[in-house]
Amino acid sequence: MPISKGRWTAIAASIFIGALATAAFTPAAAQTLDRIRGSSSLKLGYDPDARPFSFKSDQGAPDGYAVALCNKIADGVRAELKLSQLNIEWVPLGNDARPRAIQDGVVDLVCAAEPVTISRRQEVSFSLPIFPSGTGALLRASAPLALREVLEYGQPSSRPIWRGSPARTILEHKTFSAIAGTASERWLSDRIETFQLAATTVAVNNYQQGIDRVRDGSSAVLFGDMSLLMDAAARSDDSGNLIVLKRHFTFQPLAFEMARGDEDFRLSVDRALSLAYAAPEFRAFFTTWFGPPDEPIETFFRQTALPE
């Protein structure tokens, strides 16, 4: 999934801005490392339906790219605290449970691919980015060519595709879906409201439900996280009849969530991620979940890793 240098520049800019924003925080009610040291346990939350980032395997255990990274974080915390043993409690978190999991003390770290946003920073702190992502679109391979072209190519960046003709004519009276409670759903609603588009939005609970709607024609397009869309389409029984457009409609780095103000724990998390990104074996690690990284992806992780 190649991305132009200009788009990677936009991603990098958003990441550095996000990193600066972490300087503002409020004191945490309790320090996570102290609790871990006393209990020899670490509570990690994960989304059981977010392949390839996190999911429940056939054996019932958490698996995925984000889960594997959090296991590296757990190893780093155990070594830092000089614990002979660290018990890991994996807590499955659905869409309804994730937003309050940190504030309510259900978990110490949310090992899911969460978009880094200013509004969310009012409630949690974020780790270093774990992946560059954004909103993408999935539709049937047999979808009208005009619809596909408007979505994939649109107009120059100074003229959004949701305004004017013929783009408006093509997009009017269509039904679009997005995953409920996600940044993609908020983006879709905002675009339709901003440009007063006569279209219908239907929120779905998961990617499979969204794909089913696209397959049966009840929704023309499913909007969601690009990587999750590609994984869900590849695993679909009807994968040959589905396409994920190469266009990113938004760019958002993904990261792990933890309590605000707990800088010692965040330092431990970021140190473990930095060491993982800088390790020679990280390329093979990444390939397990996403295939071989191209040069922009490798550059992203080299630039994200913090020096000691």
Backbone torsions as a table, in degrees:
resi	resn	phi	psi	omega
1	MET	NA	78.5	-175.6
2	PRO	-65.8	144.5	178.8
3	ILE	-129.3	137.0	-176.0
4	SER	-65.5	158.5	179.5
5	LYS	-60.0	-34.9	179.3
6	GLY	-63.4	-38.7	179.6
7	ARG	-70.1	-36.5	177.1
8	TRP	-66.8	-32.4	174.9
9	THR	-62.8	-40.3	178.6
10	ALA	-64.3	-40.1	178.1
11	ILE	-62.8	-47.8	-178.4
12	ALA	-59.9	-40.7	179.9
13	ALA	-62.3	-42.8	-178.8
14	SER	-65.7	-34.4	179.9
15	ILE	-67.8	-45.2	-178.9
16	PHE	-67.3	-35.5	176.2
17	ILE	-63.9	-42.3	179.1
18	GLY	-63.2	-37.9	-179.9
19	ALA	-64.5	-38.8	178.3
20	LEU	-65.3	-34.9	-176.5
21	ALA	-66.9	-21.3	-179.0
22	THR	-71.1	-8.6	179.5
23	ALA	-66.4	-25.1	179.8
24	ALA	-93.9	120.4	179.6
25	PHE	-153.2	167.2	176.8
26	THR	-114.0	153.9	-178.0
27	PRO	-59.6	137.9	177.1
28	ALA	-77.6	148.6	-178.9
29	ALA	-64.9	-35.3	178.9
30	ALA	-145.8	147.1	-178.8
31	GLN	-85.8	124.0	-172.5
32	THR	-63.6	-42.5	-178.1
33	LEU	-62.5	-35.7	177.5
34	ASP	-64.1	-41.3	179.9
35	ARG	-67.2	-40.6	179.6
36	ILE	-64.7	-41.6	179.7
37	ARG	-61.4	-39.7	-178.0
38	GLY	-75.5	-32.0	-175.2
39	SER	-104.3	-12.6	-174.8
40	SER	54.0	36.7	179.6
41	SER	-140.3	149.0	179.4
42	LEU	-132.9	126.6	-177.3
43	LYS	-100.9	115.9	-176.9
44	LEU	-116.1	126.5	177.5
45	GLY	-95.9	149.1	177.8
46	TYR	-148.4	155.0	177.0
47	ASP	-89.3	117.6	-176.9
48	PRO	-76.3	0.7	-176.3
49	ASP	-137.9	52.6	-177.6
50	ALA	-139.3	49.5	176.1
51	ARG	-57.2	145.1	-0.8
52	PRO	-91.2	7.2	-176.9
53	PHE	-74.1	-49.0	178.2
54	SER	-155.0	142.9	179.5
55	PHE	-167.9	166.7	176.2
56	LYS	-93.7	122.0	-177.5
57	SER	-71.3	173.7	178.2
58	ASP	-61.6	-25.2	178.1
59	GLN	-85.9	-1.1	177.9
60	GLY	88.6	3.2	-178.8
61	ALA	-96.3	151.0	176.8
62	PRO	-66.6	143.4	-178.0
63	ASP	-150.0	167.7	177.0
64	GLY	123.3	172.1	-177.7
65	TYR	-60.6	-48.6	-179.0
66	ALA	-66.0	-38.4	178.2
67	VAL	-63.4	-43.6	179.5
68	ALA	-63.8	-38.9	176.3
69	LEU	-64.1	-40.4	-179.7
70	CYS	-67.9	-29.8	173.8
71	ASN	-64.5	-36.0	175.5
72	LYS	-66.4	-38.7	176.7
73	ILE	-62.6	-43.2	179.2
74	ALA	-60.8	-41.7	177.2
75	ASP	-61.5	-39.7	178.9
76	GLY	-66.2	-41.5	178.6
77	VAL	-65.0	-43.4	179.4
78	ARG	-59.6	-43.5	-179.8
79	ALA	-68.1	-41.1	-178.8
80	GLU	-62.7	-40.3	-178.4
81	LEU	-87.6	-1.7	178.7
82	LYS	57.0	43.9	178.8
83	LEU	-90.9	134.8	176.9
84	SER	-69.7	-27.4	178.9
85	GLN	-149.2	141.4	176.3
86	LEU	-129.8	115.3	179.7
87	ASN	-82.2	126.8	-179.7
88	ILE	-101.8	122.1	175.2
89	GLU	-106.2	112.3	178.9
90	TRP	-90.8	123.5	-176.5
91	VAL	-114.2	114.9	177.5
92	PRO	-69.4	133.2	-177.6
93	LEU	-127.7	114.0	174.4
94	GLY	-80.4	-176.2	-177.4
95	ASN	-59.3	-35.1	-177.3
96	ASP	-76.3	-30.3	-174.5
97	ALA	-87.0	-29.6	-173.2
98	ARG	-61.6	-42.9	-174.2
99	PRO	-57.6	-31.3	-176.4
100	ARG	-107.8	2.6	-172.9
101	ALA	-61.2	-39.2	179.4
102	ILE	-74.1	-50.2	-177.1
103	GLN	-61.7	-34.5	-178.7
104	ASP	-86.2	0.3	177.4
105	GLY	74.0	18.3	-180.0
106	VAL	-68.6	-37.7	179.3
107	VAL	-138.5	161.8	175.7
108	ASP	-88.1	-29.7	-175.5
109	LEU	-148.7	133.5	175.7
110	VAL	-94.3	108.0	-177.6
111	CYS	-89.9	58.1	177.8
112	ALA	-128.0	162.0	-178.1
113	ALA	-85.1	84.9	-175.4
114	GLU	-96.0	132.5	176.8
115	PRO	-64.5	137.6	178.2
116	VAL	-85.4	115.4	179.9
117	THR	-132.4	156.8	178.6
118	ILE	-64.4	-43.2	-178.5
119	SER	-62.4	-37.8	180.0
120	ARG	-71.8	-29.3	178.1
121	ARG	-66.0	-15.3	174.9
122	GLN	-71.2	-16.5	-174.5
123	GLU	-117.1	-30.1	-177.5
124	VAL	-139.5	168.5	171.6
125	SER	-105.9	155.4	-178.1
126	PHE	-116.5	149.7	173.0
127	SER	-77.3	-179.4	166.2
128	LEU	-55.6	150.6	177.5
129	PRO	-59.0	142.7	177.6
130	ILE	-105.9	-12.1	-178.7
131	PHE	-169.7	140.9	173.8
132	PRO	-88.5	127.8	-176.1
133	SER	-146.3	-163.8	-178.7
134	GLY	165.0	179.0	-177.1
135	THR	-78.7	131.4	175.0
136	GLY	-123.2	-178.1	-176.7
137	ALA	-135.1	137.1	176.7
138	LEU	-119.2	137.2	177.1
139	LEU	-151.3	171.8	179.2
140	ARG	-68.5	145.5	176.5
141	ALA	-63.0	-24.6	-179.9
142	SER	-90.9	7.8	179.2
143	ALA	-60.5	151.8	179.5
144	PRO	-52.6	135.9	-178.5
145	LEU	-58.7	-37.3	-179.2
146	ALA	-61.6	-40.8	179.3
147	LEU	-64.9	-45.1	-179.7
148	ARG	-62.4	-42.3	-178.9
149	GLU	-66.9	-40.2	179.3
150	VAL	-63.4	-42.1	-179.4
151	LEU	-71.4	-39.8	-173.7
152	GLU	-82.5	-35.8	-175.6
153	TYR	-112.3	-42.6	176.0
154	GLY	55.9	-140.9	-179.6
155	GLN	-114.7	168.5	173.4
156	PRO	-54.1	156.5	-173.2
157	SER	-57.5	-24.3	179.7
158	SER	-76.8	-11.2	179.3
159	ARG	-131.1	96.1	-177.2
160	PRO	-56.4	147.6	-175.9
161	ILE	-68.6	-14.2	-175.7
162	TRP	-83.9	1.7	-176.4
163	ARG	-119.8	140.3	170.7
164	GLY	86.6	-179.3	-178.3
165	SER	-114.9	143.4	10.6
166	PRO	-90.5	-3.9	-178.0
167	ALA	-55.2	-44.9	-179.2
168	ARG	-60.0	-44.4	-179.0
169	THR	-59.2	-39.6	-178.0
170	ILE	-71.2	-34.8	-176.0
171	LEU	-89.3	-17.9	-179.0
172	GLU	-63.8	147.0	173.0
173	HIS	61.3	25.9	173.4
174	LYS	-100.9	160.0	173.7
175	THR	-109.5	124.6	-179.9
176	PHE	-115.8	146.8	178.7
177	SER	-121.7	155.2	173.3
178	ALA	-151.1	159.9	-179.7
179	ILE	-72.5	128.4	-176.4
180	ALA	-57.7	135.7	174.3
181	GLY	78.7	8.3	-177.8
182	THR	-101.8	167.8	176.6
183	ALA	-62.5	-31.5	179.3
184	SER	-66.3	-38.2	177.9
185	GLU	-65.5	-42.8	179.7
186	ARG	-65.0	-41.0	178.2
187	TRP	-62.4	-45.4	-178.8
188	LEU	-62.1	-46.3	179.5
189	SER	-62.0	-40.3	179.9
190	ASP	-64.5	-42.5	-179.7
191	ARG	-64.3	-42.4	-178.7
192	ILE	-67.6	-40.1	179.4
193	GLU	-70.4	-43.2	-177.4
194	THR	-60.7	-42.8	-176.2
195	PHE	-100.7	10.9	173.9
196	GLN	48.6	50.7	-178.4
197	LEU	-85.0	130.7	178.3
198	ALA	-79.3	76.9	-179.2
199	ALA	-138.5	162.3	-178.6
200	THR	-110.6	139.4	174.8
201	THR	-114.5	137.4	177.6
202	VAL	-128.9	116.8	178.3
203	ALA	-78.1	142.1	177.7
204	VAL	-120.4	157.6	-174.5
205	ASN	-81.8	-25.1	-177.7
206	ASN	-157.5	173.7	-175.2
207	TYR	-68.6	-34.6	-180.0
208	GLN	-65.1	-41.9	177.4
209	GLN	-63.1	-38.9	178.0
210	GLY	-66.1	-40.8	177.7
211	ILE	-64.6	-38.9	178.3
212	ASP	-60.3	-38.9	179.0
213	ARG	-67.8	-38.0	177.3
214	VAL	-67.3	-41.0	-178.2
215	ARG	-63.7	-41.5	-177.6
216	ASP	-88.4	0.7	175.3
217	GLY	84.7	2.5	179.1
218	SER	-74.0	-20.3	170.8
219	SER	-129.0	136.6	-179.5
220	ALA	-76.4	-34.3	-174.4
221	VAL	-144.0	143.6	170.4
222	LEU	-111.4	122.1	176.5
223	PHE	-101.1	138.2	178.8
224	GLY	-172.4	-176.0	177.9
225	ASP	-59.5	130.8	-173.9
226	MET	-55.3	-48.1	-176.9
227	SER	-66.0	-39.8	179.4
228	LEU	-68.8	-37.0	176.5
229	LEU	-61.7	-45.3	-178.2
230	MET	-64.7	-40.1	179.3
231	ASP	-68.0	-44.4	-179.4
232	ALA	-64.0	-39.7	178.6
233	ALA	-65.7	-41.5	-178.9
234	ALA	-64.5	-32.3	-178.4
235	ARG	-88.1	-8.3	-178.4
236	SER	-69.8	145.5	175.9
237	ASP	-63.8	-19.3	-177.6
238	ASP	-112.3	32.9	-172.5
239	SER	-59.0	-32.7	-178.7
240	GLY	-67.8	-16.3	-178.9
241	ASN	-106.4	13.0	179.9
242	LEU	-121.4	147.1	175.6
243	ILE	-133.5	143.9	172.8
244	VAL	-112.1	118.9	-177.9
245	LEU	-65.1	150.9	-178.8
246	LYS	-78.2	-13.4	-175.3
247	ARG	-74.9	132.9	168.0
248	HIS	-89.9	124.1	177.5
249	PHE	-86.2	-25.9	172.9
250	THR	-140.2	162.0	174.2
251	PHE	-123.4	123.1	179.3
252	GLN	-143.5	123.1	172.4
253	PRO	-68.2	146.7	177.5
254	LEU	-105.3	145.6	-176.7
255	ALA	-153.1	174.0	175.8
256	PHE	-90.9	149.8	179.2
257	GLU	-104.9	145.2	176.0
258	MET	-151.5	178.9	-176.8
259	ALA	-67.7	143.3	175.2
260	ARG	-70.2	145.5	173.1
261	GLY	83.9	-8.6	-179.4
262	ASP	-92.7	75.2	-172.8
263	GLU	-68.3	-29.7	179.5
264	ASP	-65.6	-43.5	179.4
265	PHE	-68.4	-41.0	179.4
266	ARG	-63.3	-36.6	176.7
267	LEU	-62.6	-41.1	178.5
268	SER	-63.2	-43.0	179.5
269	VAL	-63.5	-48.5	-177.4
270	ASP	-67.3	-34.4	177.5
271	ARG	-63.6	-44.8	-179.8
272	ALA	-63.1	-41.3	178.8
273	LEU	-65.8	-42.7	179.7
274	SER	-60.6	-43.9	179.2
275	LEU	-64.2	-38.0	179.3
276	ALA	-65.3	-45.3	-178.2
277	TYR	-65.3	-34.2	-176.0
278	ALA	-83.4	-12.7	-176.3
279	ALA	-70.7	143.0	179.8
280	PRO	-58.7	-29.7	-177.0
281	GLU	-83.6	1.1	-177.5
282	PHE	-65.7	-31.4	179.9
283	ARG	-60.5	-44.7	178.1
284	ALA	-67.2	-37.3	177.5
285	PHE	-60.1	-48.1	179.8
286	PHE	-63.4	-41.2	-176.8
287	THR	-61.2	-30.5	179.0
288	THR	-54.7	-35.4	-172.8
289	TRP	-105.7	-29.1	-171.8
290	PHE	-126.5	-1.5	-173.0
291	GLY	85.6	171.2	-176.6
292	PRO	-58.3	131.2	178.7
293	PRO	-74.7	145.5	173.7
294	ASP	-86.4	178.2	-175.5
295	GLU	-59.9	-42.9	178.0
296	PRO	-59.5	-38.5	178.3
297	ILE	-64.3	-45.7	179.8
298	GLU	-63.6	-37.4	176.9
299	THR	-64.1	-40.7	178.5
300	PHE	-55.4	-48.0	-177.0
301	PHE	-73.1	-35.0	175.9
302	ARG	-61.7	-41.0	-179.1
303	GLN	-75.7	-26.6	-179.3
304	THR	-76.4	-36.4	-180.0
305	ALA	-61.4	132.2	-179.4
306	LEU	-91.6	137.7	176.5
307	PRO	-73.0	155.8	176.9
308	GLU	-70.0	NA	NA
